[in-house]
Amino acid sequence: MSIPGTAAERGSAPVGPVVTVDTDAVAVADRFGWWGDLVGQEVMSVTIRSPHAPRFEGRAEIVQLPHSQVGTYTYSPMSARRSPVQIRQDDPEDYFLVMVGDNSSIRLEQGRATACLDAGDLALFSTSYPLACEFIDRGGPCRTTQLRLPRGLLPLTGGRADRLLAEPLSGRSGSGALLGAYLSGLAQAARACGPAELARLGAIGVDLAASLLAAHLGDEERLPAETRQAALLARVNAFIDHHLADPELRPAAIAAHHHISLRTLHLLFQSEPESVAATIRRRRLERSRAELTDPGLRHLSIGEIAARWGFRHPADFSRAFRGAYGVPPSEVRAAAPDAKEDCARCQ
């Protein structure tokens, strides 16, 4: 991936697969043109206009994955048009799933459809058809996150995804909610990833996108088995995270909630580093340890923190904690700075 301009001009800050660029490092008079070049390179060739062009501001955080890409863009309100001429000149044959950020609204037109999108909404667009997009001025910058999906990467044959262009897709439930959480947290997760883990993260994004689109098309059963399995695993992991505080969270309850057998659930985790039960225990211990070191939670006893994360008995918690970290929870708490010490260091 190459970004327009030199490193000094673009203000890039690469961290592994993540590159951040900002118009602050570009001369004010050149910013709008520079942003147009960036969009043309990282998304597709479009013609942009903005009443804020004389003092345009923009920032992009781009995660390069092995077969796809996720970019989060924050920018002054503008409009974008892609013409048939631009398509003939250069069509990478990509789809993009766009998620609208906080305090942002978009009007997206492609084909015969128009989508009016607000924060949290998702929509699909293609580089292969003319497009008009208005990023509404709501008194502040617009923010969008976009997942690039090469046409050949989606397991939806026959161009079936074209039927969903510029159609609103809910990002608040089911696969849409999982995809939204994935897009929001990817940059932070990717910074700590090696190549193998980054490839796995990229595959998860494609599987979630395919699951979302297939659900809207009524084609879920036509997805490859591995895609359906990956989407199910993502749903199970999200369910575990949301219910860690429930002491009744056990493999049997998880299987029942997802309408699968206990055997199917265990088979689902065979390719994971841990079993279902071990995953639940590790995540509970991680949350507990974080709270033990939080100065703002000093008023809670160790037993109360353990209970907040689903541990019924303090002795069981202490035993599991020592097994995971090699020290008792009391020692971790004692070594953590308290709120008064933090305040003293800040003065």
Order of alpha helices (4+ residues) and beta strands (2+ residues): alpha-beta-alpha-beta-beta-beta-beta-alpha-beta-beta-beta-beta-beta-beta-alpha-alpha-alpha-alpha-alpha-alpha-alpha-alpha-alpha-alpha
